[in-house]
Amino acid sequence: MLDVSRLRVLVAVARTGSVTAAAKELHYSQPSVSHHLARLEAETGAKLVQRVGRGIRLTDAGRTLAERGAEILGRLDTAEAELSAHVGLTQGRVRLAAFPSALGTFVPRAASLLAERHPGLRVSLTEAEPPEAVRMLRAGYVDVAVIFRYDTGAEEGDIRIRRLLDEPSHLVTADDSGSDLAAYTDAEWIAGCDRCRRHLLEMCERAGFSPRVSFTTDDFVAVQALVAAGLGVTALPALALEAARNPAVRTVALPDSTRYVLAATYGEPPEPPATAALLDALIESTGVHSLAGTGNS
């Protein structure tokens, strides 16, 4: 009998085209993926992959099994969703991945609402930045991914998006800050994650200069500490300031700097009842959510 986990590994390799990409998608190590492929070959008695330079490619037998495997896994996922709908919300689980400042603000309220309304439903929370959260969603490790972006463009067709919250970015300084970025042309700047860094560069470019980035960290507590110590200035989204606010910094909302907070799900509608209930709780928790740290203080 074929092992479903190993079959999932083969399908991921076929879809992504490499062991490295499959390992990232499945959150496995590369040696673990190679081990699963070797065990699957031993189980089937067929050569499924072959070395090509530093990479691999599927044999005819491997491609055939991967195609059938995708169908099998799709049916299993459908069966799980149908069973979840049959059981309803009296038991079971729902899994959420979200970026740190969302976990530090509105996500706990959403989890609390869900627990109040459906006491038998277990909720698991995982911290993940948007790219990782989307990979987890596609790989089936979570049911909902809370992500952000700085534009309103559409995701790929297999990802469905619900807009939860629009939040402004704030200029964060150690002195009385205005909203004119150009006043800090000669300042040292502190940048965050790749997406946030790109957004910072774009805002500064619109203001007519390229910022001199001296520090880079994803930790918004550390960012504010660096600012408070006089080591630079930065821009942070409102949720980050609400999740943890350093009293020694000054903030002011920047014009034309919106970050869009979104809930992403994967697959065709309708959503399983547990997923739909979580989405409702997220929408409600952001609908009444007040963004702190939005004024100069």
Salt bridges, closest charged atoms under 4 A:
GLU25 OE2 - ARG15 NH2 2.13
GLU43 OE2 - ARG6 NH1 2.28
ASP60 OD1 - ARG63 NH2 2.10
GLU71 OE2 - ARG68 NH1 3.63
ASP77 OD1 - ARG8 NH2 3.87
ASP143 OD1 - ARG95 NH2 2.99
ASP151 OD1 - ARG149 NE 3.83
GLU155 OE2 - ARG149 NH2 3.06
GLU156 OE1 - ARG138 NH2 3.06
ASP158 OD1 - ARG138 NH2 3.19
ASP166 OD2 - ARG163 NH2 2.85
GLU167 OE2 - ARG259 NE 2.63
ASP176 OD1 - ARG250 NH2 2.82
GLU188 OE2 - ARG212 NE 3.11
GLU242 OE1 - HIS289 NE2 3.16
GLU271 OE2 - ARG160 NH2 2.70
GLU271 OE2 - ARG162 NH2 3.38
GLU284 OE1 - ARG117 NH2 2.55
